[in-house]
Amino acid sequence: MRRRLLSPVLGIVALGVALAGPAWGLSATGAVQVTNDPAPLRSHSSPQIAVNPKTGDLVAVESDVRGSRACAVHLSTDGGRSWFAGGDPMTKPFNDCGFYAEYGPLATMAFGGDGTLYMAFVASDFLNRVRNDTPRHVFLARSADSGRTFTTTRVYEAPDGNPDRGLNKGPMLAVDPTNPQLVYVGWRQGVNAADAKEKLKSNVAASSDGGRTFGPPVDLTDPRGADFPALAVDKAGTIHAAFWVRAVPGPTPTPVPVRPIIYRQSTDHGKTWSAPVDVDPGNVSAGHPPVIAADPKTSDVYLAWNANAEVQNTVAGYNGDLDLFLRVSHDAGKTWSDRVVLSDETVKSNQYEPGLAIAPNGTLHVAWYDFRNSPTNPLVTTGHSGDTGISDVYYASSADHGSTFTKPIRVNDRGIDRSKGVWSNNIDSKFNVGVAATNNEVYFAWQDTRNALGETGSEDIYMSSVPLTPVTVGESGSGIPGWTLLLTGLFGLGLGTVVAWGLLRRREAGSVPAPKGRPTPA
């Protein structure tokens, strides 16, 4: 009887929810400006974002590569709706983090399971020297209060007068998910020039005391040399590293050599490493090395990057676009899946710089810069300075260990003009889209030119998020305001509940006849 009486109520509830709009659709929040800089020639570049697993605080780091050139930290305690300045991770006189507007990363971050924030960056003094003659040191900053204050350690002291050891860039970071005392910093060392005396090195230095001290760096490269290593640590403490081979010093041979992606791992906290494995053939026009992420609760490891599908992509007549690729290992790096394409566009366009984040529940989140909506989208066949069309930030996720992905959605609210600023224009100051995730929300950070006036080329940092809780209010296509429809549903729920309560009271008092064949309650 109760089920019969409640059926109309549930019907009214369903009607109210249905009227409120299409259920369970995911969409991004409005974009929020993270930086607050009035300088007309500002160029805020290469943002990364992280979320404190203990407090939910959001932290962003970036650098104004044509202004202060410092690594600047920004904090939000309300899910990204507002931002304020964090502490200073840099130590005097080494305050030049955005040196020569080089490609990122300028700084990378990770939270330990205990809520400690770790930040790796490379910095130099303002010596007013040419690029290769400026020693650049590697640092690790720690914060116990989500970036409000920092304690900073020098990971590697760059020698002066030796560019092959003094020019360091591309700081990467990984923290052991079960033991935050184990911290690893990676970077590229050396000069990418024909007159270099040494190869480019992919260095990794390890700390066993929470980043307070570090051992000497270990070079992961073979005689070919390579760019900076992407790092991740899994539940067993295994360090996973991936990097892109770069040309050896000397004149560039003909044809240009293909740059494969190399994978190595360490099971003894970075002391020794497995033999290098070419996990992907790569291509000639390698821009940035791949990014890597390890699920802290399974043996899944994810590797993502952008590249041309054709490995020898400088041959005459080749006109290919840059796609997003993914490989997955389900056995902690022992074997890797076939390469899959994450891009879903039907018209050729370029995708750049994928960022990865794994939520505590194991969902993989991927975001990237995408030119599918650009009215002019020149295809890149050489170099890596990027398009000068209109880019957007797109996002997709996988809840089945990378087997399938959701349909990509746009997470920025305004197209980004890449003819302005330092993201492109033969400057190429950028890094992978910043992505951070909880089980309930995904956060994104990117560099944006919407505030550029005339020829200023101003770039700011913006962010948005995608709530993973279904949203129904305000998504109706009926033309009726969402709040009105929701109130209609709630009114129906309240009215139905009152009616059902009255009928049940009458039923319990004996005024409603009991169904035939059943005894009347005493």
TAWO-V273522 format. One record per residue. N is the residue number from 1. PHI is phi in radians with two decimals (* if undefined). PSI is psi in whole degrees, 0 to 359 (999 if undefined). BURIAL is + if it has 16 or more other C-alpha atoms within 10 Angstrom, else -. Layout:
n phi psi burial
N PHI PSI BURIAL
N PHI PSI BURIAL
This chain:
n phi psi burial
1 * 318 -
2 -1.07 319 -
3 -1.10 320 -
4 -1.11 319 -
5 -1.22 327 +
6 -1.44 343 +
7 -1.00 314 -
8 -1.08 325 +
9 -1.10 313 +
10 -1.12 326 +
11 -1.12 318 -
12 -1.15 319 +
13 -1.07 314 +
14 -1.07 320 -
15 -1.10 316 +
16 -1.09 317 +
17 -1.16 319 +
18 -1.09 320 +
19 -1.14 334 +
20 -1.26 353 +
21 2.19 174 +
22 -1.15 125 +
23 -1.41 156 -
24 1.14 24 -
25 -1.56 136 -
26 -1.69 138 -
27 -2.62 159 -
28 -1.47 150 +
29 -1.25 167 +
30 -1.11 147 -
31 -1.18 142 +
32 -2.13 134 +
33 -1.35 126 +
34 -1.53 313 +
35 -1.42 153 +
36 -2.36 77 -
37 -2.25 118 -
38 -1.50 354 -
39 -1.07 128 -
40 -1.16 333 -
41 -1.77 22 +
42 -1.17 149 +
43 -2.52 80 +
44 -1.39 127 +
45 -2.33 153 +
46 0.99 51 +
47 -1.24 147 +
48 -2.22 154 +
49 -2.38 146 +
50 -2.52 156 +
51 -2.17 132 +
52 -1.25 121 +
53 -1.19 344 +
54 -1.63 321 -
55 -1.99 342 -
56 1.43 0 +
57 -1.03 141 +
58 -1.76 141 +
59 -2.26 134 +
60 -2.16 146 +
61 -2.33 142 +
62 -2.80 181 +
63 -2.50 138 +
64 -1.47 97 +
65 -1.32 353 +
66 -2.09 13 +
67 -2.14 246 -
68 -1.20 333 +
69 1.12 11 +
70 -1.43 159 +
71 -1.44 115 +
72 -1.85 138 +
73 -1.91 138 +
74 -2.26 144 +
75 -2.19 149 +
76 -2.42 133 +
77 -1.92 6 -
78 -2.21 37 -
79 1.28 20 +
80 1.67 2 +
81 -1.24 331 +
82 -2.53 156 -
83 -2.36 151 +
84 -2.47 163 -
85 -1.22 137 +
86 -1.62 194 +
87 -1.37 176 +
88 -1.77 115 +
89 -1.43 351 +
90 -1.58 155 +
91 -2.08 135 +
92 -1.20 146 -
93 -1.59 14 -
94 -1.59 76 +
95 -1.92 5 +
96 -1.70 97 +
97 -1.70 326 +
98 -1.67 41 +
99 -0.87 122 +
100 0.97 24 -
101 0.88 42 +
102 -1.24 164 +
103 -1.15 150 +
104 -1.34 179 +
105 -1.34 143 +
106 -1.54 330 +
107 -2.76 146 +
108 -2.25 156 +
109 -2.34 158 +
110 -2.77 141 +
111 -1.63 138 +
112 -1.36 165 +
113 -1.08 340 +
114 -1.57 4 -
115 1.58 4 +
116 -1.33 133 +
117 -1.67 131 +
118 -2.03 138 +
119 -2.41 122 +
120 -1.79 138 +
121 -2.70 164 +
122 -2.06 137 +
123 -2.60 157 +
124 -2.44 170 +
125 -1.41 160 +
126 -1.42 83 -
127 -1.64 351 -
128 1.00 39 -
129 -1.84 171 -
130 -1.21 164 -
131 -0.92 307 -
132 -1.28 345 +
133 -1.72 9 +
134 -1.81 114 +
135 -1.18 131 +
136 -2.09 124 +
137 -1.68 157 +
138 -1.86 133 +
139 -2.24 157 +
140 -2.31 121 +
141 -1.84 142 +
142 -2.12 145 +
143 -2.47 132 +
144 -1.68 1 -
145 -2.28 42 +
146 1.05 30 +
147 1.67 11 +
148 -1.34 324 +
149 -2.39 155 -
150 -2.36 151 +
151 -2.10 128 +
152 -2.08 138 +
153 -2.11 142 +
154 -1.50 118 +
155 -1.35 318 +
156 -2.54 128 +
157 -1.64 116 -
158 -1.34 133 +
159 -1.31 148 -
160 -1.58 137 -
161 1.61 2 -
162 -2.33 87 +
163 -1.03 331 +
164 -1.17 341 +
165 -2.06 341 +
166 -1.58 336 +
167 -1.59 105 +
168 -2.09 140 +
169 -2.74 170 +
170 1.21 55 +
171 -1.19 129 +
172 -2.14 157 +
173 -2.54 144 +
174 -2.59 143 +
175 -2.17 137 +
176 -1.10 126 +
177 -1.22 341 +
178 -1.85 345 +
179 -2.50 94 -
180 -1.20 357 +
181 -1.29 342 +
182 -1.68 109 +
183 -2.22 140 +
184 -2.28 134 +
185 -2.15 132 +
186 -2.13 157 +
187 -2.88 167 +
188 -1.65 137 +
189 -2.22 134 +
190 2.12 177 +
191 -1.94 127 +
192 -1.54 76 +
193 -2.55 154 +
194 -1.11 332 -
195 -1.64 11 -
196 -1.12 142 -
197 -1.56 340 -
198 -2.24 159 +
199 -1.22 165 +
200 -1.28 139 +
201 -2.06 141 +
202 -1.74 100 +
203 -1.65 148 +
204 -2.38 126 +
205 -2.00 143 +
206 -2.04 147 +
207 -2.21 137 +
208 -1.95 9 +
209 -2.22 38 -
210 1.26 26 +
211 1.52 10 +
212 -1.36 324 +
213 -2.41 157 -
214 -2.33 148 +
215 -1.40 176 -
216 -1.16 150 -
217 -1.22 149 +
218 -1.91 129 +
219 -1.49 124 +
220 -1.57 354 +
221 -1.50 159 +
222 -1.60 188 -
223 -1.05 346 -
224 -1.32 336 -
225 1.37 170 +
226 -2.90 172 +
227 -1.53 188 +
228 -1.10 150 +
229 -1.63 133 +
230 -1.37 141 +
231 -2.25 146 +
232 -2.69 153 +
233 -2.20 134 +
234 -1.69 185 +
235 -1.12 335 +
236 -1.54 0 -
237 1.52 4 +
238 -1.26 132 +
239 -1.58 130 +
240 -1.93 130 +
241 -2.27 139 +
242 -2.41 142 +
243 -2.69 164 +
244 -1.87 125 +
245 -1.08 137 +
246 -1.97 161 +
247 -1.08 145 +
248 -1.24 158 +
249 -1.01 151 +
250 2.01 177 -
251 -1.03 141 -
252 -1.22 124 -
253 -1.27 165 -
254 -2.07 129 -
255 -1.23 164 -
256 -1.07 133 -
257 -1.22 144 +
258 -1.28 144 +
259 -1.85 96 +
260 -1.27 159 +
261 -1.62 127 +
262 -1.83 141 +
263 -2.16 138 +
264 -2.49 160 +
265 -2.47 158 +
266 -2.30 133 +
267 -1.91 7 -
268 -2.22 42 -
269 1.10 35 +
270 1.53 6 +
271 -1.29 313 -
272 -2.27 158 -
273 -2.31 150 +
274 -1.16 165 -
275 -1.09 144 -
276 -1.15 140 +
277 -2.19 131 -
278 -1.33 98 +
279 -1.42 342 +
280 -2.69 144 +
281 -1.16 341 -
282 1.20 210 +
283 -2.81 181 +
284 -1.31 311 +
285 -1.51 61 +
286 -1.26 124 +
287 -1.57 276 +
288 -1.81 150 +
289 -1.06 166 +
290 -1.25 168 +
291 -1.90 154 +
292 -2.38 147 +
293 -2.51 141 +
294 -2.09 131 +
295 -1.21 124 +
296 -1.25 354 +
297 -2.07 351 -
298 -2.27 191 -
299 -1.76 17 -
300 -1.38 135 +
301 -2.28 134 +
302 -2.05 137 +
303 -2.22 125 +
304 -2.37 148 +
305 -2.90 169 +
306 -1.98 144 +
307 -2.93 172 +
308 -1.43 144 +
309 -1.18 328 +
310 -1.50 122 +
311 -1.20 319 +
312 -1.68 72 +
313 -1.55 14 +
314 -1.88 9 +
315 -1.20 155 -
316 -1.05 134 -
317 1.52 352 -
318 -1.34 134 -
319 -2.48 66 -
320 -1.77 157 +
321 -1.68 168 +
322 -1.56 125 +
323 -1.96 166 +
324 -1.71 132 +
325 -2.12 154 +
326 -2.47 136 +
327 -2.18 146 +
328 -2.24 139 +
329 -2.01 128 +
330 -1.76 5 +
331 -2.29 42 -
332 1.04 39 +
333 1.59 1 +
334 -1.24 317 -
335 -2.33 160 -
336 -2.28 146 +
337 -1.23 168 -
338 -1.08 154 -
339 -1.27 131 -
340 -2.02 152 -
341 -1.70 123 -
342 -1.46 336 +
343 -1.17 138 +
344 -2.08 10 -
345 -1.32 150 -
346 -1.65 337 -
347 -1.75 137 -
348 -1.04 127 +
349 -2.76 168 +
350 -1.71 143 +
351 -2.14 140 +
352 -2.29 154 +
353 0.88 66 +
354 -1.23 139 +
355 -1.93 146 +
356 -2.10 146 +
357 -2.61 142 +
358 -2.01 122 +
359 -1.28 161 +
360 -0.97 332 -
361 -1.48 4 -
362 1.63 357 +
363 -1.20 132 +
364 -1.62 129 +
365 -2.05 133 +
366 -2.28 135 +
367 -2.40 152 +
368 -2.74 165 +
369 -1.49 131 +
370 -2.34 136 +
371 -1.89 20 +
372 -1.11 333 +
373 -1.68 5 -
374 -1.33 133 +
375 -1.18 333 -
376 -2.24 120 -
377 -2.40 80 +
378 -1.12 139 +
379 -1.44 139 -
380 -1.67 126 +
381 -2.03 338 +
382 -2.40 158 -
383 1.24 186 -
384 -2.59 33 +
385 -1.47 348 +
386 1.66 168 +
387 -1.28 165 +
388 -2.08 23 +
389 -1.58 214 +
390 -1.89 123 +
391 -1.90 159 +
392 -2.26 172 +
393 -1.94 123 +
394 -2.01 158 +
395 -2.50 141 +
396 -2.54 162 +
397 -2.46 162 +
398 -2.35 126 +
399 -1.81 5 -
400 -2.20 44 -
401 1.11 34 +
402 1.49 7 +
403 -1.28 317 -
404 -2.38 158 -
405 -2.27 152 +
406 -1.19 161 -
407 -1.14 130 -
408 -1.06 141 +
409 -2.15 153 +
410 -1.46 130 +
411 -1.92 350 +
412 -1.63 160 +
413 -1.89 3 -
414 -2.69 135 +
415 -1.04 147 +
416 -1.86 118 +
417 -1.37 108 +
418 -1.53 6 +
419 -1.39 355 +
420 -2.02 151 +
421 1.48 192 +
422 -1.82 357 +
423 -1.03 322 +
424 -2.22 223 +
425 1.01 39 -
426 1.07 20 -
427 -1.88 311 +
428 1.13 43 +
429 -1.63 94 +
430 -2.82 165 +
431 -2.57 178 +
432 -1.02 147 +
433 -0.92 134 +
434 -1.27 129 +
435 -2.39 135 +
436 -2.48 151 +
437 -2.58 142 +
438 -1.95 184 +
439 -1.24 343 -
440 -1.92 345 -
441 -2.76 149 -
442 -2.06 138 +
443 -2.07 143 +
444 -2.30 147 +
445 -2.40 139 +
446 -2.62 166 +
447 -1.71 137 +
448 -2.40 144 +
449 -1.94 18 +
450 -1.08 336 +
451 -1.70 8 -
452 -1.23 130 +
453 -1.99 124 -
454 1.00 236 -
455 -1.71 13 -
456 -1.18 327 +
457 1.14 27 +
458 -1.06 138 +
459 -2.22 137 +
460 -2.17 167 +
461 -1.72 129 +
462 -2.14 159 +
463 -2.51 160 +
464 -2.62 178 +
465 -2.51 161 +
466 -2.10 107 +
467 -1.15 133 +
468 -1.58 357 +
469 -1.44 131 -
470 -0.97 140 -
471 -2.03 131 +
472 -2.11 330 +
473 -1.18 133 +
474 1.40 8 +
475 -1.85 13 +
476 -1.26 145 +
477 -1.77 14 -
478 -1.48 348 -
479 1.54 354 -
480 -1.61 135 -
481 -0.95 142 -
482 -1.04 322 +
483 -1.15 327 -
484 -1.15 317 -
485 -1.15 321 +
486 -1.14 318 +
487 -1.09 324 -
488 -1.06 315 +
489 -1.11 318 +
490 -1.17 322 +
491 -1.08 318 -
492 -1.10 321 +
493 -1.10 313 +
494 -1.12 315 -
495 -1.09 317 -
496 -1.12 322 +
497 -1.13 317 +
498 -1.08 314 -
499 -1.06 314 -
500 -1.11 320 +
501 -1.09 318 -
502 -1.11 317 -
503 -1.14 320 +
504 -1.15 321 +
505 -1.10 317 -
506 -1.14 321 -
507 -1.09 317 +
508 -1.23 336 -
509 -1.49 357 -
510 1.57 1 -
511 -1.44 346 -
512 -1.80 121 -
513 -1.03 140 -
514 -1.32 152 -
515 -1.01 146 -
516 -1.09 143 -
517 1.57 358 -
518 -2.11 144 -
519 -1.22 146 -
520 -1.30 133 -
521 -1.02 146 -
522 -1.27 999 -
